[in-house]
Each structure stands twice: as C-alpha cells, then as structure tokens.
Amino acid sequence: MALVSVEAVYEDGHIRLLESPPIHGAYRVLVTFVEPLAGQEEQAAIERRRQAFQATFGSWHDDRPIEETLRDLHQSRQSKLAPPEL
C-alpha cells in the first residue's frame, strides 16, 4: 500500500488530525515533525499574505459574445504591415 499523509498538530503530548484519514482499521503510523507552529501574530501575518495573494487572482469578464472578444484579441496582436520607425 502507498503511504498516506494527513496533516496534524502535535501539542502537549497529543496528536490532533486536521482532516479525516482516507483509511479504516488499525495501521502503523510514522509521525514526522515538520516545523513548529507559528505564534498568533505570525499566523495572522501569514493569513494576510495569503489573502493578498489570492486577491491577485482574477478572470476575464466581458459581456460581449466570445467571437467578438476573440476577434478583438487577435486583431490587437497582429503584426503591423509598416516597418517600425527608427
């Protein structure tokens, strides 16, 4: 069987799984300590950076028919017939 990883938090001698494992029954497990958890201020800073990053995501929005939008895009990218002026 392939290894299955589930994110968890270790605190005060207890391990708390952050998601339900996709397996049932008894299993041997290997616990790997990846990194210490950040404090509340650092977690807040990480969350602000994550939100700022996600705010940069976007998509194209145009109410025109797709054919018209594509025609405009293609025309704007066509090579010019006149040579560039120096």
Backbone torsions as a table, in degrees:
resi	resn	phi	psi	omega
1	MET	NA	143.3	177.6
2	ALA	-72.9	153.2	176.7
3	LEU	-68.3	143.0	177.9
4	VAL	-119.1	127.7	179.3
5	SER	-107.5	138.0	176.5
6	VAL	-133.6	127.9	-179.3
7	GLU	-68.3	141.5	-178.4
8	ALA	-149.7	168.5	177.4
9	VAL	-124.9	133.7	174.9
10	TYR	-105.3	125.5	179.7
11	GLU	-152.5	131.1	177.3
12	ASP	52.5	41.8	176.4
13	GLY	81.1	5.9	-179.0
14	HIS	-122.5	146.2	176.4
15	ILE	-108.8	125.7	-179.9
16	ARG	-116.1	115.9	177.9
17	LEU	-71.0	137.2	-179.9
18	LEU	-91.3	-5.4	176.6
19	GLU	-153.4	160.7	179.3
20	SER	-76.5	132.5	178.5
21	PRO	-70.9	146.6	-178.0
22	PRO	-83.6	28.8	-178.2
23	ILE	-133.8	163.3	179.0
24	HIS	-133.5	155.5	178.8
25	GLY	95.8	-173.6	-178.4
26	ALA	-88.4	135.3	179.5
27	TYR	-138.8	148.9	166.6
28	ARG	-77.5	144.9	179.7
29	VAL	-128.4	157.8	175.4
30	LEU	-122.3	120.3	-178.7
31	VAL	-98.3	124.4	178.9
32	THR	-117.1	124.0	178.4
33	PHE	-87.3	113.0	-172.4
34	VAL	-85.6	-55.7	-179.5
35	GLU	-162.8	154.9	177.8
36	PRO	-69.7	149.5	176.9
37	LEU	-70.5	146.1	178.3
38	ALA	-75.1	154.1	174.7
39	GLY	-69.1	173.9	-177.1
40	GLN	-60.2	-41.5	-179.8
41	GLU	-65.5	-42.6	179.4
42	GLU	-67.3	-39.2	176.6
43	GLN	-61.0	-41.0	179.1
44	ALA	-64.0	-40.8	178.4
45	ALA	-65.2	-41.5	177.8
46	ILE	-61.9	-43.1	179.6
47	GLU	-64.3	-40.5	177.9
48	ARG	-62.9	-42.3	178.7
49	ARG	-65.3	-38.8	179.1
50	ARG	-63.8	-44.1	179.7
51	GLN	-65.5	-39.8	177.6
52	ALA	-63.5	-40.3	178.0
53	PHE	-64.1	-46.5	-179.7
54	GLN	-65.4	-28.9	178.8
55	ALA	-66.9	-19.2	178.5
56	THR	-81.0	-10.4	178.1
57	PHE	-71.6	147.1	178.5
58	GLY	-159.4	179.4	177.6
59	SER	-147.4	164.5	-180.0
60	TRP	-77.7	132.8	175.4
61	HIS	-130.7	122.3	179.6
62	ASP	-151.0	131.1	-178.4
63	ASP	-85.2	-6.1	179.9
64	ARG	-76.2	161.4	174.9
65	PRO	-61.3	147.7	-176.4
66	ILE	-57.5	-37.5	-179.4
67	GLU	-61.0	-40.9	179.8
68	GLU	-67.8	-42.8	178.4
69	THR	-62.3	-45.9	179.1
70	LEU	-63.6	-39.4	178.4
71	ARG	-60.8	-45.2	179.1
72	ASP	-62.6	-41.4	177.9
73	LEU	-62.7	-45.8	-179.4
74	HIS	-64.1	-42.2	-179.6
75	GLN	-65.1	-36.3	-178.9
76	SER	-70.8	-17.3	-178.2
77	ARG	-105.7	2.6	-179.9
78	GLN	-71.8	148.2	176.5
79	SER	-68.9	146.8	178.1
80	LYS	-82.6	145.1	-178.6
81	LEU	-76.8	-32.2	-178.7
82	ALA	-81.8	139.8	178.0
83	PRO	-67.2	154.6	-179.7
84	PRO	-65.9	145.2	178.1
85	GLU	-87.1	137.6	178.4
86	LEU	-101.7	NA	NA
